[in-house]
Amino acid sequence: MFKNQVFDVATLPMKGKRKPNGHEERRGKQAFKRHIS
């Protein structure tokens, strides 16, 4: 899953509130970076 999410990370800053997984904006940004790292 996260392998695919890596692509979403690039769009994260653009979409912000909109997440494919449906995570919150604040949690999404931090969680995505942490998980991918």
Buried (B, 14 or more C-beta within 10 A) or exposed (E): EEEEBEEBBEEBEEEEEEBBEEBEEEEBBEBBEEEEE
